[in-house]
Amino acid sequence: MKENRLFLLPGTPDDNNRDYLPQAIKGSDIVVNENGNNSRPYPERLKEYHAALVEGQEDSWYEYVPESYDPSKKTPLVFAMHGGLMSGWGQCIYTSWSYVADRDGIIVVFPDAHNKLFWEQMPTLEDADNKEIAGFAVPEPTQRIEDHRDCNFVLALLKLMKEKYNIDEGRVFMQGMSAGNMMTGIFARYYGNLLAGAAGSAGPCSLSLLFEEDGSLRNEGGPVAVWQTRPEHNGFGLRDYEREADIVRYNRVYWMKINECNPTPEISIIGEDNFAFYKGKKAPLTFMDVKNRDHGQKLDESFLQWDYFLSGLRRLPDGSIVDEGSITPRTGDAFGAAFAEGMDSVWFGQRIEKLSTVPIRWKKLKYHGLNGGEKVRGEYLCVPLSFLARMVGAEYLPSEDTLTACLKLRDGRTLQFARGSIGCMIDDTMRQMYCEALHRNSELLVSVEWFARYLFNYTVTTCNGVTYVTDHHAELSYFMADLIKDLFRGNAMPEDFARARHINWMGK
């Protein structure tokens, strides 16, 4: 039996304690759980430090150095930035960075924000509306980056870590959650030249930090490889998905422009994780939306960010960023097709194609019987049969009047469909579909849900007007569906950044 290098340690659940970061956790085996905000027992190797690194004022941070650390070898360094109202040690136990460090021999440092609650931010158009969070006063934003106390602390801490350990200067990374994601964004936009990659979880930043009044991009740090995670139910209580989709879109497009990315990504949906992998002339970008996830970070997210992305990145001495090969390749689903009702495009083979006619969302109605009245018993996306045949490698044989059609499948089965019939003849046996076959523009359309699930045992998942079909477990999320519709509209790289600047969380 293979001996594993990593083991999950049991914790003592504290389900009655719903404080954001219960102080009793520190140094204990207590764990808390809240829709993915799952903590791990406090690791013994996490060490706390205090020093006056900037302007004679004391700061605190936590270092996780794996047992395998070898001072004679260059070692990657990750800064992990905590969320608002949290701490460095909280970021350690609410993530899996310590496990990644043990497995792959990296060093992780978890700084505390200087005021112990919130990282300093830069001025935004929403500042008048954001004076406090959960009853705690939010610090006034810093006007000039030179005066940004927390950035100066990170710069000093980076210098200290290089003096203390044998750090690989080409493999320094930063990751943050919520306010820590915003802090990571500030550092990447101004000091990105010091990083090979930056990863953020949860809240996207204010668009007024990304774009000037005239729509030009605000950036001094240059290109850097960026990973963005956006939980489907992020929202900060806003629950205005359309407005949030705009904010998510322009946060993504900002780095697509900086890194000169190809506007068409490779898409992979694995379970609740929805990935879009972008290649860039100057640096790559990975976007991940998490189905059914509230604001925060997943416990496995450090593994995802490291294995898919950060593990292969390096900044060369000339300043360029190269991908030397991540642990997990960033490739799209080998089999995946996405459709949107009313749109004549399909995502298939990791590219966009045109359909012979638009898919139709069709209601299966019950309108007879003892109780009478009309009732909807299901809604299904009816897709051109000619494309479904190509999707599964079948031979498509329509009748001359196109009112019937046969498909010869690769496994030898023959299917026959007819306009207005809910039946599908499979060889010499009839099976009932979810709804009747439609006829539009000399084309039969049938339910893709029934076709994929019943005939091939595929996964079909629908969200935000988009239906995705694949050969493995997948759950399409809201912002990935929005991204796919942008691809269909030819709007993958919008240019109206002056408008974008004024889209904010408060709806102004």
N, C-alpha and C positions, 0 to 999 in steps of 0.2 A: 504493500500500500504506500502511495506517495505521501511523504511527510510535508504537510503544509507549513509555510513560513508565517502565515497569519492565522490568528484565532480570535473569534469574537468572545469577549469577556461578558459574563452575565452581570446584569445590574439590578438594583433594587428599584422597581417602579414607584414613582410618587405621583400617582394619577390624580390625587386630590389637590396637588399644588400646581396651579396654573399661572404662577408668576412667570414673567418673561424669561428671567434667568435667576432661579432660586439660589440664594447665596449658599444654602446648605449643600449644593452640589459640589462646590469647590473642595477638591481633595478627597471626595467620597466616591462610592459606587452607585449613587442615586442617578436614575435616568428618567427623563420625561419624554412624552410623545404627544404630538399634535399635528396630524395630517402631514407627516413627513419630517417635521421638526423633531427628529429623534436624536437624543444625545447618547453618548457612550460614557462608560465609567471613566473617571478622571485618570489619565495615564501617569504612571510613576515617573516616567522620564521627562515629563514637562517641567521645566525649571523657570522660576520667576526671577526677574532682574529689575533693579532700579538704578538709575544714574541720571546726572544732569548733563545731557548731551547737547542741549541748545539753550543759549542765553542763561546758563546757570540755574535753570528750572528743572526739577526732577521729573523724569518720565519713567514709565514701567513697560515691560514687555515680557514675553514668555518664549523660550526656545525649546524646540524639540529636535534633539540630535540622536539619530538612531544608533543602536549599539554597534552597527557595522561601520560607522564612520571611520575612515582611514585618512589621517592628516597628510599622507603623502599623495593622495589622489584629489584631483579637482572634483568638487561636489556642487551640484545644482542647489540653488537657494530659492525658496518660495516665501514671500510675504503674504500672510493671510489676515485680511482686515475685517474686524468684527462689525456687526450691525449696530444701529442706534440702541442705546440703553443696555448694551452688552459689554463685553470685555475681551481681552486677548485670550484668556483661558476659556471663556465661553465659546469663542470661535473655534478653539481646538476641540472641545467636546461635542459641539454641534456639527462638526464636519468629520471626514475620514482622512484628513491630511496626516495624522500621526500613523495611520495604517499604511498609507502610501510611502511615508518616510521609512518605515520599517522594512517594507518590501523592496524598495528601489534605492535606498541609501541616500535620500535627499535630506537637507536640513530645512526646517520650517520655522519661521519666526512669526509670533502673534503679537503685534504691538497693541498697546492701549491708546485710545484717543487721549490727547493731552488733558482734556477736561473730564475724562473718565466716562463720558456718556455718548457724545456725538463728535464725529470728525468735523473739523472746520470745512465749510463749503465756500464756493465762490458765489457772487451775487447773481440772482436770477430774477425774472419778471414775477415770480410767485412769492418773493420773500415777504411781502406784506401779509400774506395769508398763512405763513408758516412760522409763527412765533413760539409755538410749543408743541410737544408731542407727548401724549399720555401724562400731561400735567408738568412736564419738565421743560424748562426754557431752552430753546434752541440758540446756540451761540450766533452772534452777528457774523454774517459772511465776511471773508477776508477780501479786500478790494484788489490787492496786488499779490501775484504769486510769490514775489520775493518775501512777503510778510506772512505767508501761509505757514503757521506754526507747525501743523502736522506734517506737511510736506518736508519742511526743514528737519523735523525729527526723523522721518523715514530716510532722508538723505544721510543724516548723521549715523543712523542705525545701520544703514547699508555699509558705510565706511567701517564701522566697528566690526560688523560681521566678517568683512573681508580681512581685517586685521586678526581676528580671533580664529577664523577657520580658513581652510584652503578652498575658497569659493571659486567656482568656474564663472568668470565674469561674463562669458557669452551665454550663460544659462541662469539668469536671474529673472524671476517671475513674480507677479502679484495677482492675488485673487481676493475678492471682497464680496460681502453679502449686504444687500440693502444699502444703508448709509456707507458701509464699507465698499460696496460696489461703486457708489458715487465718489468716494475717496480714491478708489482705484482708477476711475475715469479721469479725475483731475490729474493724478500723477501721470497717467498715460498720455494725456493731452499736452502736458508741459514737460515731462521728463521721460517720455516713452523711449527715447534713445538709450536709456539705461537698462531697458527691459527687452527680453526676447519675446515675451508674451504677457498679456493681461487678461484675466478672466473675471467676469462679474455675474453675480446671481441676484435675482429678484429685480428691484426697482430700476427702471431706466432713468436717465437723468433728464433734467429740464432741457428742452430744446433751445432755450435762450443761451445755454452754456456752449452749444455746439455751433450756432450760426449767428453771424453779425446781422445788423439791420438790413444790409443789402443782400443777404443770403450767402455771403462768403463764409467759408469754414473757419472756425476759431481753433487753431492748433499751432503749438510751438514744438512739440516733441517728435513730430514726424510719424512715419508709418511704424506700426507695431502689430504683431499678431494678436487678434482679439477674439475672445469667446464671450458670447452673451447668452445668458439663460433668462427666460421670461416665463414665470409660472402662469398658467392659464387664468387662474383666479387671483392674480397679483393685486391689482386694483386699489390698494390703500383704502378700501371701503367705498370707492367711487362707483364701481360696477358699471361704468360707461364704457362698454367694450369697443365701440367704434372710435371714441376719442383715444382710448388707450392704444388701440391698434395703430393710430396715426403716430403716437409717441414712440411705440415700439418700432414702427417702420423707419422713422427718420433717425432713431438711434442706430439702427442697423445700417442704413444708407450712408450715414456720416462716415463710418469706418470703411464701408465699401468704396467711397470716394477717396479717402485718405490712402487706402491700401491698393487702389486701382484694381478692384476685384471684377471678375467676370460677373455680370448681373444674373446669370443662370447658375444656380447651385446644383449640387447633387443632393437628393432628398432621401432620407432614411427614417422610417418610423418603427421603433422597436419598443413594444409595450407602450408605456406612457411617454416615452422620450421621443420627441419629434425633432430631428436634426436637419439642418440645411448647411452643407459644407461648401464654402466659397473659396475659389482659388484667386490669388491676387498677384499682380506683377511685382508688388513690393512686400506684401505680407498676406497671409490667409485670414479668413474670418469664419468662425463657426457660430451659428445661431441655433439655440435649442429652446423649444417651448415644451413645457411639461403639462400633460393632461391632468385635470382635476387636482391641481396643486395650488395652494394658497401662498401668500407672500412668505418668503424664506428660502432656504436651500435644502436640497435633498441630502440625506446622509451619505449616499454614494456619489455625490456630485464631484467630489475631489478626484475620485477614481476616473470618472468620465472625463473631466477636464484634463487630467494628467495623461490618461491612456490614449485618448483620441487626439490630443492636441499638444499640450505643453511638453510632453516627453520627447517629441521629435524636433523641437524648435531650438535654434541657436542664432544669436546675433554675432556676425563675424566682425573682426577688427575694423573693416571698412564701413561698418554700420548697416550692412545689408542683413536680411533675415532669411535663413534657409531652413527647410524641413528635412532633417536627416532620417526621417522615418519614425512615425509615432508607433507606440506599442500596438494600438488598434488602428488599422487604416481608415481614413475618412472617405468612405465610398458610399454611394447611394444604394438603395434596395435593388437587388438583381432583378426582381419582378415587382413592379408597382405601377398602378394606373390611377390617376385622379381625374374626376369629372366635376363640373359645376353646373347646376341647373341653369338653363337659359344661355349658356356660353358654348360656342362651337369649337372649343379646344379640348384637348386631352393631354395630360402629362403622362408620358409613357416612354420607357427606355431612356429616362433622365433627359428628356427634351420635350418640347411642345409640338403637337401636331394638330392639324385641323380635322374636324369630324364632318361627315357628310350632311348631318343635320344636328340641331342642338338637342341635348338631353332634356327630357321633360319630367318634372316632379308630378307623379300621378297618384291620385287618391283612390284607395280601394274602398268603395262605398257599400254600405248596407242600407237599403231603402225599402225593403219589403218586410213581410212577416207580421206576427201577431201584434207587436207593439207599434209597428208603423214608424214613419219618420226616417230621416236620413242620418246615418252615423258613419263616421270615418273609421275604418278598421285597419288602416295602415297607409303609409305614404312611401312610394318607391320611386327611384330614379330610373326612368326608362331610357336606354342607351341604344344607339344604332347597332343592329345585329351584325352588320358587316365589320364594325370595329371589334365587337366582342369575339368574332371568329378569328380575327388577326391576333387579338390579345392572347388567345390560347392556342394559336397555331393550327386552327381548323380550316377546312376547305368550305368556302361560302358559295352556296348554289341557290340564288333567288329564282323564283318563277318569272316568266316573261312580264307578267302584270305586276310583279313585286308584292303581291298580296300573300304569298306564302314563300317560305325559304327553308332550305335544308342546310345543316352543318354536319360535316364528317369530321369527327374528332380523331386525334392521333391515336387514341386507345381503341379505335374501331367502332365506337358508338355512332349512330346517325340520329340527329335531332331534326324535328320538323315543327315549324311554327306557322301560325296563320293569323291574319288580321282579326281582331276582336275575340280571339279565343284565349281563355286562361289556361288551356291545356298545352303541354309540350309532348309530342310523340317521341319517345326514346326507343329507337328500334321499333318493336311492335307493342310497346307498352306506353300508356299515357300517364303522365304525372302533371299535377296541377301546379302552376306557378303562383307567385304572390298576387299578380294582377294580370289582366288581359294584355295581349300584344297590341301595340298601337301601330298606326301607319301614317307616316308623315314624309312628304317630299320623296315619294317613291322608295321608302325605306321602312322596314319593320323595326320597331323599338321594343325591347323587353327589359324587365327589371334586372338591373345589374346585380342587385342583392341576391335574388333567387339564382340567377345564372352562376354567379361565382361561388355561393355557399353550397347550393344543392349539388351542382355538377362537379365541382372541383375541391370542395372543402376549403375554400379560401377565406381569408378574413376580409370583411367589408365594414368600414367604419365611416360614419358621417358626422360632420360638425360644420357649423357656420356656412351652410350651403354647398359644401364640398363633400364628395364621396371618394374614399380611397380604398383601393383593392390591392391586396398583397398576399403572399403565400405563407405568412407567419403572423403571430399575434401582434396587433398594432391598434392604437387608439389615437385617432386624429384629434389634434387640439385646435383651439380657436385661432391662435396667431399663425400657426402653420397653414391653416386653411386660408387665412387672409393673404399670406405670402403667395400661395398657389394662385389665388384669384388675381393678384397683382401680375403674376407671370402671364396669365391668360389675357389680361387687359393690355399687356405691353407696358406696364407701369412698374417694372422691377427696380428702376433707378429714377425716381422722380427728381425733378430739378428745381421745384418751387420752394427753395429753402428760406426765402424771405417770409413766405406764408408760414412755413413750418415753425419758425422762431416764436410765433405767437400762439401756438397750440400748447396749452399747459393743462395741468391736472385740474385746475379750477374752472376750466371751460371758457376762459376769456379769449 
